[in-house]
């Protein structure tokens, strides 16, 4: 079953034009997903979607050697009402749940060329997903369209993720 975040994540990923190689950077997001260690080393969201008072940050990482795409989405709903400097309980991304949520997806890379010359990057039918079920998001900045903070969440697959995020408008 797709969550609200998954549907937005795929739409936002459609506008991604290029991915960067992260070299030897420290992990920005790490934890356990699908019963194994998981990490994303890219500290800049590859995509940012905004709709009204909701911001979705999508971190992407491609492992060409494994033909795998990893994404972590941080969905901040009712952003203008979220306090800065306080832990905010997360939800699981249901349509009627206004709490922030985090989702992780990993699967085979699927690349489709768009009519405008862009590339749609998504995961195949083998994709594994997990969403936050407990934990919190803490905003450090929420001014002038800039959002920064951190999260520590437990996932519905028994794993967990922790990380930080920052995105200008």
Wavefront OBJ file of the C-alpha trace (Angstrom):
o trace
v 0.000 0.000 0.000
v 1.433 3.355 -1.016
v 1.543 6.151 1.485
v 0.947 9.820 0.777
v 4.707 10.401 1.020
v 5.501 7.651 -1.490
v 3.220 9.167 -4.113
v 4.705 12.640 -3.643
v 8.245 11.231 -3.533
v 7.844 9.605 -6.946
v 6.392 12.803 -8.396
v 9.241 14.890 -6.995
v 11.857 12.380 -8.149
v 10.580 12.852 -11.698
v 12.162 16.310 -11.812
v 15.576 15.157 -10.635
v 18.086 15.760 -13.419
v 21.375 14.605 -11.938
v 22.821 12.853 -8.950
v 26.123 13.624 -7.302
v 28.874 11.259 -6.282
v 29.459 11.717 -2.561
v 32.983 10.330 -2.207
v 34.131 9.809 1.384
v 31.607 12.005 3.185
v 30.201 11.020 6.551
v 26.681 9.578 6.580
v 23.895 12.123 6.816
v 21.201 9.507 7.339
v 21.955 6.125 8.862
v 20.376 3.263 10.711
v 18.945 -0.172 10.038
v 16.497 -0.896 7.220
v 15.404 -4.285 5.871
v 17.398 -5.954 8.703
v 20.741 -4.509 7.558
v 22.837 -1.370 7.901
v 21.624 1.538 5.809
v 23.249 4.906 5.058
v 22.903 7.858 2.722
v 25.924 10.114 2.448
v 24.433 12.988 0.476
v 23.737 16.023 2.682
v 21.634 17.930 0.141
v 18.109 16.866 -0.762
v 17.994 15.991 -4.452
v 14.410 17.166 -4.632
v 12.136 19.444 -2.705
v 8.407 19.557 -3.163
v 6.185 22.183 -1.635
v 2.424 22.308 -1.635
v 0.780 24.922 0.535
v 2.044 24.402 4.070
v 3.800 21.091 3.351
v 7.453 20.522 2.403
v 8.818 17.190 1.232
v 12.593 16.708 1.151
v 13.872 13.699 -0.796
v 17.391 12.374 -0.331
v 18.530 10.042 -3.118
v 21.510 7.818 -3.593
v 22.249 5.512 -6.493
v 24.500 2.495 -6.114
v 25.389 1.717 -9.736
v 27.337 -1.416 -8.747
v 24.176 -2.910 -7.216
v 21.744 -1.189 -9.644
v 19.946 0.115 -6.549
v 18.185 3.381 -5.752
v 17.786 4.475 -2.122
v 15.514 7.329 -1.070
v 14.657 8.834 2.279
v 11.775 11.290 2.362
v 11.169 13.749 5.183
v 7.583 15.018 4.956
v 6.889 18.158 7.008
v 3.163 18.896 7.053
v 1.598 22.070 8.446
v 5.112 23.492 8.476
v 4.075 26.944 9.697
v 2.727 25.442 12.926
v 5.748 23.272 13.758
v 7.833 24.547 16.678
v 11.563 25.184 16.301
v 13.890 23.566 18.837
v 11.379 21.020 20.143
v 11.002 17.311 19.379
v 7.869 16.741 17.286
v 6.328 13.257 17.319
v 6.187 11.574 13.912
v 3.345 9.793 12.205
v 3.229 7.079 9.565
v 2.234 9.283 6.620
v -1.499 8.618 6.465
v -3.474 11.213 4.492
v -5.310 12.466 7.582
v -2.202 12.562 9.820
v -0.617 16.019 9.916
v 2.461 14.930 11.883
v 5.847 14.861 10.128
v 6.889 11.471 8.789
v 9.906 9.747 7.325
v 9.886 7.046 4.654
v 12.723 4.942 3.237
v 12.570 3.085 -0.092
v 15.183 0.890 -1.753
v 14.925 -1.074 -4.962
v 16.183 -1.642 -8.475
v 16.750 1.528 -10.518
v 14.214 2.175 -13.262
v 15.090 4.964 -15.712
v 12.571 6.384 -18.172
v 13.218 9.199 -20.646
v 10.664 12.003 -20.572
v 9.452 13.793 -23.688
v 11.167 16.989 -22.515
v 14.566 15.246 -22.421
v 14.549 14.766 -18.651
v 14.840 11.464 -16.898
v 12.386 9.859 -14.493
v 14.226 7.823 -11.887
v 12.209 5.467 -9.712
v 12.376 2.048 -8.106
v 11.146 -1.180 -9.616
v 8.433 -3.507 -8.387
v 10.968 -5.124 -6.031
v 11.196 -1.962 -3.893
v 11.170 -2.386 -0.139
v 9.587 0.381 1.927
v 9.346 1.342 5.565
v 7.728 4.327 7.259
v 8.170 5.977 10.616
v 5.960 4.663 13.413
v 7.621 6.322 16.411
v 10.292 8.898 17.099
v 10.624 12.583 16.432
v 11.711 15.355 14.107
v 13.347 18.494 15.517
v 13.485 21.672 13.462
v 16.531 23.889 13.960
v 15.440 26.463 11.374
v 12.139 27.264 9.700
v 12.516 30.788 8.358
v 12.132 32.408 4.959
v 11.564 29.070 3.221
v 14.664 27.481 4.713
v 14.136 24.281 6.685
v 16.803 22.491 8.737
v 16.717 19.915 11.495
v 17.217 16.322 12.498
v 15.215 13.167 13.096
v 15.380 9.848 14.902
v 12.601 7.413 13.987
v 11.653 3.775 14.433
v 10.436 2.122 11.234
v 7.527 -0.250 10.697
v 9.961 -2.953 9.485
v 11.654 -3.081 12.909
v 14.583 -0.850 11.915
v 15.391 2.769 12.673
v 16.874 5.838 10.988
v 18.538 8.959 12.277
v 19.794 11.901 10.337
v 19.834 15.580 9.605
v 18.428 17.697 6.814
v 18.775 21.210 5.435
v 17.179 22.831 2.461
v 16.849 26.403 1.300
v 13.731 27.399 -0.606
l 1 2 3 4 5 6 7 8 9 10 11 12 13 14 15 16 17 18 19 20 21 22 23 24 25 26 27 28 29 30 31 32 33 34 35 36 37 38 39 40 41 42 43 44 45 46 47 48 49 50 51 52 53 54 55 56 57 58 59 60 61 62 63 64 65 66 67 68 69 70 71 72 73 74 75 76 77 78 79 80 81 82 83 84 85 86 87 88 89 90 91 92 93 94 95 96 97 98 99 100 101 102 103 104 105 106 107 108 109 110 111 112 113 114 115 116 117 118 119 120 121 122 123 124 125 126 127 128 129 130 131 132 133 134 135 136 137 138 139 140 141 142 143 144 145 146 147 148 149 150 151 152 153 154 155 156 157 158 159 160 161 162 163 164 165 166 167 168 169
